[in-house]
Structures are given as structure tokens and as C-alpha cells.
Amino acid sequence: MRQFESVMAKNLSDFAEYRLQLGYARKAIKPFLYAFDRYLKERNATWEQLQPAFFLQMRMDIRKNPHTVNKILENAYKFYEFLIRRQICRVNPLEDIPPLPERVFIPFVFTPEQTDHLLTDICGKIRRCQKHLLFDMAIYLAVMMLARCGMRINEPLRLCRHHYRPDEGSVYVERTKFRKDRLIPLPQPVWVELKNYLSVREALRTDDENPYLLAARKNRPLNDYHVRVAFHRSVEAIGLKQPKRTMGNMTFGSPVPHSLRHSFAINTLNRIKARGISPQQALPVLAAYMGHRKYQYTAAYLKVRDAGDITGLIEFYKSQSVVK
């Protein structure tokens, strides 16, 4: 494992280990602490120099995206809070350091009709020859799970055959982004397509030893590259391809597979509201279904009542809680 090298090396190592023991993912901790450590080493910083003015200068010197700079500052702030609890220092020099202004990112949101059109196009591209049939069907099912179950792109690809419960039509999703396992019922259309796929797979592969539910070739799982290629080809085919655009401090994203997850949440809440039911009551269930760490993250979707409501979208993504 890479070691810290600055004057704070031991304390940074202790802090990183402490955060890991709390359950935080290594990739959410180490990169920003390494960046902080590297800056301290390059400046030959001493403990006496680490005053607010030093960190204001650091904020200016780091030539990265404002979001990345803010994450470095945030982790440095938490590191100092750790030192204070350990009685290694008395004050936090980052207490009054403001974050850099960040550009608001607004991803593409599919309407229900656009989602249907996308899935129809991908289904229509399934090649009927034995060599490609199962592979193309697996890709179609992966995109369908993103759109109909609100999954993250890696979740259907990592499902194993034992994660599927055919009698009840559910799948058990392990090792999610926030290390939360969840058992979710499949919508009827997904369940029907999955049963059809497994029947075809059983008929065509008599010696099938691939452990994955959506199988690629040579006992491997599907690669997200193939799912992305199929997705983008169909987005272009149905006329939804568009570049990312920047207007002022807002960036409007182009359609990507993760857009289907946002769309699932927003369209689900819209359907609940159309039935005369309060979407607020559905938040805990929807949060558990989507694997959010806190249902407050799911509550951010309530700020968007219509995928075309730009004002609502701006407020929605300013909350910074949809990138989950």
C-alpha cells in the first residue's frame, strides 16, 4: 500500500485507518488524502506553517476541477477534526475556508415514452443467430434492469445465478456502492424477460458453467463497455443523442446509462403522485429498493415533478444528492 510522505504522514495514516474501520470505502478516502499529503511534501510544510493562509493558498494552487479541490479541503477538514479529538492540536485551520463555487450538473432524464422507445430499439437489435443470441439478450436485460429497476450499471452485471429467486421473482444485490445488500422484487416485464432468457440459455448451453446471471462468453460476466455501446447506439437511433452543453454555471449532460437510474426514480414518484398518493410516503421504500444509504437522498427526487421542468431540475441537482 502506498505510504504517506509529508510531515503529517503518521497522522494521515492513522486517520485513513480510522475512516476505513468506520466502513468508508478506500477509494473515497485515500485519493484526497494523498493529494493533501503530496501538496504538504512539495511545499516542505511544517506544523507551524499550517495556518488558514496556507490552506487558502493551497486552494488556489491545486489545478483541478472545483469539485475535486473541495473534496481535498473537506477531507483535510475532517482530518483536523480527528486531530482535535486526539488532542494533537487545538483548532481547525480550515474552519473558515470557503469551498470553491461548483458548476451545477444536470443529467439527462428520459421520459417514460423515451425509455420504452430505447428498450424497444435495443430489443430489436438482438441478433437471432446462435453465436450472438444469448450475448445480445443479456445486454438487453442489463439495460432493462437499469431502466425498470433503477440499478447502477455494475449491479446487474455482477448478479450470479444464485442471486436470482425464480419462485418469487426477486434478485439479491450484493456489494453495492455503499456496501448495502438488498433483495428487490423484479417488475413483471423484467421477470418475464429473464425467465425467457434463462430458458433459451438452458436450451443452447447444455454444459453451461458460467456462474453469472447475465452471462458473457468464456464463463465471464458482461462487461459494462458492451452495455454502454448498445445503449449509445440505440440513443442515436431513436434521435436522443446530444452533446453535453454548458450554459453559465450549469452543465446539461448527454444521455448516459446512469440517466436511466435518475429517470426511474423521477418517473416512479410522478406515477405515485398521479395516483393521488403522497410521494413522501413512498420514499423509505424507494430508497431501500434503489440502495440509497439514506432515504434523504431519495427525497431530492421530489424536487423534480416533471423531467422538462428546468427550474426543478436545477434545484434538484444543486442538492448534490443524486449522484448515488
C-alpha positions, 0 to 999 in steps of 0.5 A, a space after each residue: 500500500 502506498 505510504 504517506 510522505 509529508 510531515 503529517 504522514 503518521 497522522 494521515 495514516 492513522 486517520 485513513 485507518 480510522 475512516 476505513 474501520 468506520 466502513 468508508 470505502 478506500 477509494 473515497 478516502 485515500 485519493 484526497 488524502 494523498 493529494 493533501 499529503 503530496 501538496 504538504 511534501 512539495 511545499 516542505 510544510 511544517 506544523 507551524 506553517 499550517 495556518 488558514 493562509 496556507 490552506 487558502 493558498 493551497 486552494 488556489 494552487 491545486 489545478 483541478 476541477 472545483 469539485 475535486 479541490 473541495 473534496 481535498 479541503 473537506 477531507 483535510 477538514 475532517 482530518 483536523 477534526 480527528 486531530 482535535 479529538 486526539 488532542 494533537 492540536 487545538 483548532 481547525 485551520 480550515 474552519 473558515 475556508 470557503 469551498 470553491 463555487 461548483 458548476 451545477 450538473 444536470 443529467 439527462 432524464 428520459 421520459 417514460 415514452 423515451 425509455 420504452 422507445 430505447 428498450 424497444 430499439 435495443 430489443 430489436 437489435 438482438 441478433 437471432 443467430 446462435 453465436 450472438 443470441 444469448 450475448 445480445 439478450 443479456 445486454 438487453 436485460 442489463 439495460 432493462 434492469 437499469 431502466 425498470 429497476 433503477 440499478 447502477 450499471 455494475 449491479 446487474 452485471 455482477 448478479 450470479 445465478 444464485 442471486 436470482 429467486 425464480 419462485 418469487 421473482 426477486 434478485 439479491 444485490 450484493 456489494 453495492 456502492 455503499 456496501 448495502 445488500 438488498 433483495 428487490 422484487 423484479 417488475 413483471 416485464 423484467 421477470 418475464 424477460 429473464 425467465 425467457 432468457 434463462 430458458 433459451 440459455 438452458 436450451 443452447 448451453 447444455 454444459 453451461 458453467 458460467 456462474 453469472 446471471 447475465 452471462 458473457 462468453 468464456 464463463 465471464 460476466 458482461 462487461 459494462 463497455 458492451 452495455 454502454 455501446 448498445 445503449 449509445 447506439 440505440 440513443 442515436 437511433 431513436 434521435 436522443 443523442 446530444 452533446 453535453 452543453 454548458 450554459 453559465 454555471 450549469 452543465 446539461 449532460 448527454 444521455 448516459 446509462 446512469 440517466 436511466 437510474 435518475 429517470 426511474 426514480 423521477 418517473 416512479 414518484 410522478 406515477 405515485 403522485 398521479 395516483 393521488 398518493 403522497 410521494 413522501 410516503 413512498 420514499 423509505 421504500 424507494 430508497 431501500 429498493 434503489 440502495 440509497 444509504 439514506 432515504 434523504 437522498 431519495 427525497 431530492 427526487 421530489 424536487 423534480 415533478 416533471 423531467 422538462 421542468 428546468 427550474 426543478 431540475 436545477 434545484 434538484 441537482 444543486 442538492 448534490 444528492 443524486 449522484 448515488 
